Amino acid sequence: MLKFIVVLSRRPDFNVDEFRDYFRRVHGPLAEKLPGLRRYIRNYPAADATRKPPGWDCIVELYFDTWQAMEASWASPEGHRATEDLQEFADLERSTWSVVDEELVL
């Protein structure tokens, strides 16, 4: 299984609630339609008065069977729509993504 991680930061004109609402109502349903997507997880920072907030607003985990399946997904009309929609709520200058090698330790 191939894991693709997206570390997203919200646009400056979105507050946290607006960012999460847009993600859940608009962008999430687009991502869910990616062909070949096997698992889709969104991780939002939890409120924590004892720690400084992270420099990101959501970490997304997207799972595909193979690298080829992932590339085919991005090349599909659904992949193009989801990618184009990112600019509507995410600060692409502060966001990043990568295929990762997950190492389960414990």
C-alpha positions, -999 to 999 in steps of 0.1 A, spaced: 0 0 0 13 35 -9 7 64 15 6 100 3 7 127 30 -5 163 25 4 189 51 -21 218 46 -21 253 59 -52 274 56 -54 306 35 -50 337 57 -85 348 50 -99 316 65 -102 311 102 -99 276 117 -136 269 117 -141 281 81 -112 260 69 -125 229 85 -160 235 73 -149 240 37 -127 209 40 -156 188 53 -184 201 30 -166 208 -3 -130 195 -6 -135 162 13 -163 150 -9 -140 157 -40 -112 137 -24 -135 108 -16 -142 104 -53 -105 99 -63 -104 67 -83 -83 40 -66 -84 57 -32 -83 30 -5 -82 50 27 -86 87 34 -78 103 68 -78 139 79 -59 149 111 -66 183 126 -46 197 155 -64 193 188 -68 222 212 -39 220 237 -33 249 261 1 234 270 17 234 236 23 259 208 -1 254 179 16 236 149 24 255 117 -3 235 98 -40 231 99 -46 195 86 -25 165 77 -42 143 52 -33 107 46 -43 92 12 -37 55 5 -35 38 -29 -26 2 -39 4 13 -60 23 43 -72 7 38 -106 -28 38 -91 -20 71 -73 -6 87 -105 -37 75 -125 -59 90 -97 -42 124 -99 -44 124 -137 -82 116 -137 -109 143 -139 -116 138 -102 -79 142 -94 -77 175 -114 -109 188 -96 -96 180 -62 -61 195 -69 -76 227 -84 -99 231 -54 -70 232 -29 -64 269 -39 -99 278 -27 -91 272 10 -54 262 14 -23 284 13 -3 265 -13 29 284 -5 29 269 31 15 235 22 34 205 11 29 168 1 49 137 -4 47 99 -8 61 85 24 77 53 36 58 44 68 78 26 94 56 11 121 78 9 152 55 -2 181 
